[in-house]
Amino acid sequence: MPMPERCSRFAEYRDKVLELFASKGFGQVGMRELATCLGLAPGSLYHHYPSKQHLLLDLIEEFYEELLATLGRIEKKTRRDMLPRLIQAHLNLHREMPWHFRLAERDSGCLNEDQQQRVRHLREQYERRLLQMLAAKSRFSEQGQLAAGHAIANLLNSAPGWLTQHPLDDAQRDELLENLVSGAVERLLRTTVPRAVA
């Protein structure tokens, strides 16, 4: 199948594939089940897609591209009160793309080494952009800054899952998560800013 037609078929069934991978786990989805989900005969799946990992990579890349686009939209709107805007944007995105968050965090390790490298590159772009937007000046080395960006990204991306077992309305949940995450990030940013010499 030509690439445009293959992309069209994937777009048509993307949400079903996404939910299937995220709900069952990438490793638990067999080729027969995946072919059925895509509306293909099991034997013809490899004629349309090089591998199951290529579908997973597309979904994870889509996730990081949306995160980067979201950061870009926030950055265009304002330079002030960046942290609350970032937290709220992540909470909103988590509501819109819950399966993507789960796949990116849980199943990236199922990709081959080249694909994992592509995902790492996108994630590092996203983490660096977060630090730039938060104006995080650091006394740490380059590796320390990368670690701080990674920690902040993990907080923003995992926080919505912290309260799933508690029956809170969206406003209560968002307020609680914003307080928790902003407290942690503000503390981290305060400790990374060089102290003035007395």
C-alpha positions as CSV (number, residue, x, y, z in Angstrom):
1,M,0.0,0.0,0.0
2,P,1.5,3.4,-0.9
3,M,2.6,5.5,2.1
4,P,-0.2,8.1,1.9
5,E,-2.8,5.4,1.9
6,R,-1.1,3.6,4.7
7,C,-1.0,6.8,6.7
8,S,-4.6,7.4,6.0
9,R,-5.5,3.9,7.2
10,F,-3.5,4.4,10.4
11,A,-5.1,7.8,11.0
12,E,-8.5,6.2,10.6
13,Y,-7.8,3.5,13.2
14,R,-5.3,5.4,15.3
15,D,-7.5,5.8,18.3
16,K,-8.4,2.2,18.4
17,V,-4.8,1.1,18.1
18,L,-3.8,3.6,20.8
19,E,-6.4,2.4,23.2
20,L,-5.6,-1.2,22.5
21,F,-1.8,-0.7,23.1
22,A,-2.4,1.5,26.2
23,S,-5.1,-0.7,27.8
24,K,-3.5,-4.1,27.3
25,G,0.1,-3.1,27.2
26,F,2.2,-3.1,23.9
27,G,3.7,-6.5,24.6
28,Q,0.3,-8.1,25.2
29,V,-1.1,-7.1,21.8
30,G,-0.6,-9.8,19.2
31,M,-0.3,-9.2,15.5
32,R,-3.6,-11.0,14.8
33,E,-5.4,-8.7,17.2
34,L,-3.7,-5.6,15.8
35,A,-4.5,-6.6,12.3
36,T,-8.2,-7.0,13.2
37,C,-8.1,-3.6,14.9
38,L,-6.8,-2.0,11.7
39,G,-9.3,-3.8,9.5
40,L,-6.6,-5.9,7.8
41,A,-6.3,-9.6,7.3
42,P,-3.7,-11.0,9.8
43,G,-1.3,-12.1,7.0
44,S,-1.3,-8.8,5.2
45,L,-0.3,-6.6,8.2
46,Y,3.4,-6.7,7.4
47,H,2.6,-5.6,3.8
48,H,1.2,-2.4,5.3
49,Y,3.4,-1.8,8.3
50,P,7.1,-2.7,8.8
51,S,6.4,-3.6,12.4
52,K,4.2,-3.2,15.5
53,Q,7.0,-1.0,16.9
54,H,6.6,1.5,14.0
55,L,2.9,2.0,15.0
56,L,4.0,2.5,18.7
57,L,6.7,5.0,17.6
58,D,4.2,7.0,15.6
59,L,2.0,7.3,18.7
60,I,4.8,8.2,21.0
61,E,6.2,10.8,18.6
62,E,2.7,12.2,18.2
63,F,2.6,12.6,22.0
64,Y,5.9,14.5,22.3
65,E,5.1,16.7,19.2
66,E,1.9,17.7,20.9
67,L,3.7,18.5,24.2
68,L,6.2,20.7,22.2
69,A,3.3,22.4,20.3
70,T,1.5,23.0,23.6
71,L,4.7,24.6,25.1
72,G,4.9,26.8,21.9
73,R,1.3,28.0,22.3
74,I,1.9,28.9,26.0
75,E,5.1,30.7,25.2
76,K,3.4,32.8,22.5
77,K,0.7,33.9,24.9
78,T,2.7,35.2,27.8
79,R,6.1,35.3,29.6
80,R,4.5,35.7,33.0
81,D,3.1,33.2,35.5
82,M,4.6,30.4,33.3
83,L,4.5,27.6,35.9
84,P,0.7,27.7,36.6
85,R,0.0,27.8,32.8
86,L,2.3,24.9,32.2
87,I,0.7,22.8,34.9
88,Q,-2.8,23.6,33.7
89,A,-1.8,22.8,30.1
90,H,-0.5,19.4,31.2
91,L,-3.6,18.7,33.1
92,N,-5.8,19.6,30.1
93,L,-3.6,17.5,27.8
94,H,-3.7,14.6,30.1
95,R,-7.5,14.7,29.9
96,E,-7.4,14.9,26.1
97,M,-4.6,12.3,25.5
98,P,-4.6,9.9,28.5
99,W,-3.6,6.9,26.4
100,H,-0.6,8.7,25.0
101,F,0.8,9.5,28.4
102,R,0.5,5.9,29.5
103,L,2.2,4.6,26.3
104,A,5.1,7.1,26.5
105,E,5.8,6.3,30.1
106,R,5.2,2.6,30.1
107,D,6.0,1.2,26.6
108,S,8.9,3.3,25.1
109,G,11.2,0.5,26.2
110,C,9.5,-1.8,23.7
111,L,11.0,0.1,20.8
112,N,14.2,-0.8,19.1
113,E,17.4,1.1,19.9
114,D,17.1,3.6,17.0
115,Q,13.5,4.3,17.8
116,Q,14.3,4.8,21.5
117,Q,16.9,7.2,20.5
118,R,14.4,9.2,18.5
119,V,12.0,9.3,21.5
120,R,14.9,10.3,23.8
121,H,15.7,13.2,21.5
122,L,12.1,14.4,21.5
123,R,11.9,14.1,25.2
124,E,15.1,16.0,25.8
125,Q,13.9,18.8,23.5
126,Y,10.7,19.0,25.5
127,E,12.6,18.9,28.9
128,R,15.0,21.7,27.7
129,R,12.1,23.8,26.5
130,L,10.4,23.4,29.9
131,L,13.6,24.7,31.7
132,Q,13.9,27.6,29.3
133,M,10.3,28.6,29.8
134,L,10.7,28.4,33.6
135,A,13.9,30.5,33.3
136,A,15.7,28.0,35.3
137,K,19.3,29.2,35.8
138,S,21.3,26.5,37.4
139,R,24.6,26.1,39.2
140,F,24.5,22.5,38.1
141,S,26.4,21.0,35.2
142,E,24.8,20.4,31.9
143,Q,23.9,16.9,33.1
144,G,22.4,18.4,36.3
145,Q,20.2,20.7,34.2
146,L,19.1,17.7,32.1
147,A,18.2,15.9,35.3
148,A,16.2,18.9,36.6
149,G,14.3,19.1,33.3
150,H,13.6,15.4,33.4
151,A,12.3,15.6,37.0
152,I,10.0,18.5,36.2
153,A,8.7,16.7,33.1
154,N,8.0,13.6,35.1
155,L,6.1,15.6,37.7
156,L,4.0,17.3,35.1
157,N,3.3,14.1,33.2
158,S,2.6,11.8,36.1
159,A,0.8,14.1,38.5
160,P,-2.7,13.5,37.0
161,G,-2.5,9.8,37.8
162,W,-1.8,10.5,41.5
163,L,-5.4,11.0,42.3
164,T,-7.3,8.7,40.0
165,Q,-8.7,6.6,42.9
166,H,-10.1,9.7,44.6
167,P,-13.6,10.9,43.6
168,L,-12.8,14.6,43.2
169,D,-14.4,17.0,40.7
170,D,-12.0,18.5,38.1
171,A,-11.7,21.8,39.8
172,Q,-10.7,20.2,43.2
173,R,-8.4,17.8,41.5
174,D,-6.7,20.5,39.4
175,E,-6.2,22.8,42.4
176,L,-4.7,20.1,44.5
177,L,-2.3,18.9,41.7
178,E,-1.3,22.5,40.9
179,N,-0.4,23.1,44.5
180,L,1.6,19.9,44.8
181,V,3.4,20.3,41.5
182,S,4.1,24.0,41.8
183,G,5.4,23.6,45.3
184,A,7.9,20.9,44.2
185,V,9.0,22.8,41.0
186,E,9.3,26.1,42.8
187,R,11.5,24.5,45.5
188,L,13.6,22.8,42.8
189,L,14.1,26.1,40.9
190,R,15.0,27.9,44.1
191,T,17.6,25.4,45.0
192,T,19.1,25.5,41.5
193,V,19.5,29.3,41.3
194,P,23.0,30.3,42.4
195,R,23.1,31.9,45.8
196,A,24.4,35.4,46.1
197,V,27.8,35.6,47.8
198,A,27.5,37.6,51.1
